[in-house]
Amino acid sequence: MSKVKALTARDVMSTRLVTLRPNQSLSEAVRVLVEASVSGAPVIDEGGTFCGLVSEYDCLRIMALGEYTSEDHEQNVDVADIMSRDPFTIAPDLDLFSLAAEFMTHGVRRFPVVEEGVLLGQVSRLDVLRGLWQLQKARLKTERPPTAPTGRSRGLYLSATDRAQEPLNARVEGKRTLDRPAGDR
């Protein structure tokens, strides 16, 4: 029996990400998130160094302030002002089960995958579910379930077919009843 390869964050992470820059305005960040239909984005500098994370919550927190509607306020708020500067990050070699535990512990929607300060990708809860599903399918292929016994045995798999040869018929008379062969009543 072959062993199924353990998956890591690197195996399931998304690498084509919507990213933001620290000097982008809040309104530009909101436009990017809305147009891309994402709930958050990593913030990187020009060199690709990970700086933080901006979520829809971060944007809502500032936009919900009554003074946001003033032009001066909008011009003075940058991504660097609202981003989470020290979000939880993960290493690319973290295994999928540990990663699932991290999601359960921290209650976040995504983890940036960072190595030596550089953003490599991002893992969402859905990415982890896909990876776990992939592992489950691979295990089913390598660990074949026992087959049903052949012949007319009374084994676990064939016990229902060993009874009568005639099929069960459903009949409706006010209530749904089941007609069984005479020997099974």
C-alpha positions in Angstrom: 0.0 0.0 0.0 1.5 3.3 -1.1 1.5 6.3 1.3 -0.3 9.5 0.4 2.0 12.5 0.2 1.4 15.1 2.9 0.3 18.5 1.6 1.7 21.8 2.8 0.7 25.4 2.6 2.9 25.7 -0.5 0.9 23.0 -2.2 -2.5 24.6 -1.7 -1.7 28.4 -1.5 -3.0 30.9 -4.1 -0.2 32.8 -5.8 -2.1 35.1 -8.1 -3.2 37.6 -5.5 -4.7 41.0 -5.4 -2.3 43.1 -3.4 -2.1 46.6 -2.1 0.7 49.1 -1.5 1.1 51.0 1.8 0.8 54.4 0.1 -2.5 53.7 -1.7 -5.4 55.7 -0.5 -8.3 54.1 1.4 -10.7 54.8 -1.4 -8.3 53.1 -3.9 -8.0 50.1 -1.6 -11.8 49.8 -1.4 -12.1 50.1 -5.2 -9.5 47.3 -5.6 -11.2 45.0 -3.1 -14.7 45.6 -4.5 -13.7 45.2 -8.2 -11.8 42.0 -7.4 -14.6 40.7 -5.2 -12.2 39.8 -2.4 -12.6 40.4 1.3 -9.0 41.3 2.0 -5.6 41.7 0.5 -2.0 41.5 1.5 0.0 44.7 1.5 3.5 44.6 0.0 6.1 47.2 -0.8 7.8 47.7 -4.1 10.4 45.0 -3.3 7.7 42.4 -2.5 8.3 42.5 1.3 5.2 41.7 3.2 4.0 44.8 5.2 0.6 43.7 6.5 -3.0 42.9 5.6 -6.1 44.9 4.8 -9.5 43.4 5.2 -13.0 44.6 4.5 -13.4 45.0 8.2 -10.4 47.4 8.3 -12.0 49.5 5.6 -15.5 49.5 7.1 -14.1 50.5 10.5 -12.8 53.8 9.0 -15.6 54.3 6.5 -18.2 54.0 9.2 -16.8 57.0 10.9 -19.0 60.0 10.1 -16.1 62.2 9.2 -15.0 59.9 6.4 -17.3 61.8 4.0 -15.2 64.9 4.3 -12.7 65.3 1.4 -9.7 66.0 3.7 -10.2 62.8 5.7 -10.4 60.7 2.5 -7.2 62.2 1.2 -5.3 61.6 4.5 -6.0 57.9 5.0 -3.6 55.5 3.4 -3.5 51.7 3.4 -0.6 52.0 5.8 -2.9 53.7 8.3 -5.5 51.0 8.4 -3.7 47.7 7.7 -3.0 45.1 10.3 0.7 45.4 10.6 1.4 42.1 12.4 -1.2 39.6 11.2 -0.7 35.9 11.7 1.4 34.5 8.9 2.5 30.9 8.1 5.5 29.3 6.6 5.2 27.5 3.3 6.2 24.1 4.7 3.4 24.0 7.3 1.4 20.8 6.9 -2.3 20.9 6.0 -3.5 19.5 9.4 -1.5 22.0 11.4 -2.8 24.7 9.0 -6.4 23.7 9.7 -5.7 23.9 13.4 -4.3 27.4 13.0 -7.5 28.5 11.2 -9.5 27.0 14.1 -7.3 28.7 16.7 -7.2 32.2 15.2 -10.6 32.5 13.5 -9.2 34.3 10.4 -10.3 33.8 6.8 -6.8 33.8 5.2 -3.2 33.4 6.1 -0.4 35.1 4.2 2.4 32.6 3.3 5.6 34.4 4.1 9.2 33.3 3.9 12.1 35.5 5.0 9.8 38.5 4.9 8.7 37.9 1.3 5.0 37.2 0.5 4.8 33.9 -1.5 1.1 33.4 -1.5 -2.0 33.2 0.6 -4.0 30.3 2.0 -7.8 30.5 2.6 -10.0 28.2 4.6 -11.4 27.0 1.2 -7.8 26.2 0.0 -7.4 24.0 3.1 -10.7 22.2 2.5 -9.7 21.6 -1.1 -6.4 20.1 0.0 -8.0 17.9 2.6 -10.5 16.7 0.0 -7.7 15.9 -2.3 -6.0 13.9 0.4 -9.2 12.0 1.1 -9.6 11.1 -2.5 -6.0 10.0 -2.8 -6.4 7.8 0.3 -9.5 6.1 -1.1 -7.5 5.3 -4.3 -4.6 3.7 -2.4 -6.6 2.1 0.4 -9.1 0.0 -1.4 -12.2 -0.8 0.7 -12.9 -4.5 1.2 -14.9 -6.0 -1.6 -18.2 -7.7 -1.1 -18.1 -11.5 -0.9 -19.1 -13.4 -4.0 -21.7 -16.1 -4.2 -24.8 -16.5 -2.0 -23.3 -15.9 1.4 -25.0 -14.1 4.2 -22.1 -11.7 4.5 -22.5 -8.1 5.6 -22.7 -6.7 2.0 -25.2 -9.2 0.6 -27.5 -9.8 3.5 -30.3 -7.7 2.0 -30.2 -9.6 -1.3 -30.1 -13.0 0.2 -33.8 -12.9 1.3 -36.5 -13.3 -1.3 -35.9 -13.1 -5.0 -38.9 -10.9 -5.7 -38.4 -7.1 -5.4 -39.9 -4.9 -2.8 -42.8 -2.8 -4.1 -44.1 0.4 -2.7 -47.9 1.0 -2.7 -49.7 4.1 -1.7 -53.1 3.8 0.1 -53.6 6.9 2.1 -50.3 6.4 3.8 -47.1 5.0 2.2 -46.8 1.3 3.0 -44.3 -1.2 2.0 -45.3 -4.5 0.5 -42.9 -7.2 1.5 -42.6 -10.8 0.3 -44.8 -13.1 2.4 -41.9 -14.7 4.2 -40.7 -11.3 5.7 -43.8 -10.1 7.5 
